[in-house]
Amino acid sequence: SVLALIGIFIISAAALAYIQFASPNIPDHDGYYHIKMAELIRTSGLPTPFPYLPFTILDEKGYSDHHMLLHVVQIPFTLTKDLRFAAKLSAVFCAAFAFTTFFWLLRTYRIPYPWLWLCLLFASSSAFLYRMSMPRAPSLSLALQIVAFYFIVERRFKSLAMLCLIFVWTYNAFPTVIALALIGTLVFLITERRFEYKIIVASGIRIIAGLVINPYFPKDVLFL
């Protein structure tokens, strides 16, 4: 139920906040960039001028925000005075969303003891929790991959296409959805002797659309 998912989100957020606020600083150097970009988008809009790193691959001439929707998600948190605090809150929110999505998938397919699997996810490794604690895109990316898996298994092609569009705007790890689509197509071919080409078409066309329908096009393609 929705109430159960809200409860999982709150519990996950509390556990992640305990880890996150054990230190006063952001647990990753890139996190300072991401939360500042969210603030710049709030104040300057899209595409955002970026003259700050002229001697890197993020120079102003070729700059492309390949975490654009992540930064949009982080915008409400930038209303706080301390951007470090904002980054930490956004990291907790995105990670709790990923953990809740994982639990939702288990419940959807009636996997026994979903609470146990959720606890095991928390206990999987310190490196995993470290990645989930970053105010970056991996946690949001994990949630999107889980939802993509569901859409592929359920053959919800239109929903998969929309998710691919969102994924491209969120993080440049969107090729993982292509891998999931290919694996899903292969599984259907082996188990049902049916070539579900719509999975590949839905994901492929919307990924291309996400790259083209982008305020940074064609810089986003060149950046990749």
Steps between C-alpha positions, in 0.01 A plus 500: 500500500596864471520535878746211518722663238485832684605317815790333318608836363498658846691210659755495216542877516556486877768231467669681211484833685674339798786403268493826306515735799771306680734748329450875443636487147367365171635143454627566148680787324263501203208559733603863542476547123160331474325698772646826368375413150153449646516849649627647173213342307257649753648847456613494135279244326590254224736478322712629785810713427806319636830693478647349819722213378670631183789250506291185533257301284230718661627816333240759402526439125417132518311487829207259524310426819476121478334490846233754407193339660698403809577868545133586445405250773756667729363852442247504790778407744705802393244729667686432825781743587772234529562319170688223681187430702297517178729247331469262793121523505481440125727195534279354772187564293634339181647198680182444703304513174730231354459273805123549493491414130693180575247406769210585267636260236527219756143559615372523144632152417412359844858414588498344849639706789547834319601661831786253528623576148481872574715450810746296296521781247593737782759251623639410157822704525644821636601599146136473388377717788775749421382525139139536617606779736644715222285793379550365151302295247581132587213468750247656262645290219445182704134589549455564128664167412265316737196665342641428152528132594134500603386665177700250293364196682145633478546603133388856575672648198360853515594532865847362425540757224409787734735368768788488248436863415516591870813288553692676222428838658593370847833322459735389224485141626184455290669229283427261789136507385614388155672204666182419695292528181730263310502248787122521529457445127733199513315350798163529324653345189635202694202439729210588269655474153377853442708793378385801701658759274284775651720498811804599293304745285335672797823544691719582198275766346438680829869498592576667168212741561636580845837591354350717225219664701746648743591862580868403458466327160731432316754556778350213702574254216852635449561479876408131503 
